Amino acid sequence: MELYTDGACSGNPGPGGWAFILVHPASGSQKEDFGAERETTNNRMELTAAIKGLEALTRRSRVELYSDSQYVLKGLREWMDSWKKRGWKTADKKPVKNQDLWEELDTLRAAHEITFHWIKGHNEHPQNERCDQLAVAAYKALVRGAE
């Protein structure tokens, strides 16, 4: 499976949106989903997009995860295991930001075989651009609905 994710935020914090596209390469079938929160951060939306995409899988899968967020990718690849060993503390002994979402991702990471890929954001990558459009549309719709 290929999983493309993106998050967006208007202000940081502010209203934000997340989106993912899940592609089955053999069949070409795909699923899109997106959502929004009233008061959030860009990093929380990036994490939420990855969580929602992985949650959409109905069985253990081999996943190629594509994101333009170094925060998400480095967290999953490099930082998370050390945070866990230190009781969810950073190297300088501060609490890990967004620990609740990282813990969810940790559970999902254990349920799948995931390879991580960085995509340069806003660089005309079709799935990344589509995720960005969906995430932005989601938070804009939330803001319009609240007015």
Salt bridges, closest charged atoms under 4 A:
GLU32 OE1 - ARG130 NH2 2.98
GLU64 OE1 - HIS117 NE2 2.40
ASP81 OD1 - ARG109 NH2 2.76
ASP92 OD2 - LYS94 NZ 3.87
ASP100 OD2 - ARG44 NH2 2.92
ASP106 OD2 - LYS84 NZ 2.94
ASP106 OD1 - ARG109 NH2 2.98
GLU113 OE2 - ARG62 NE 3.56
ASP132 OD2 - HIS122 ND1 3.98
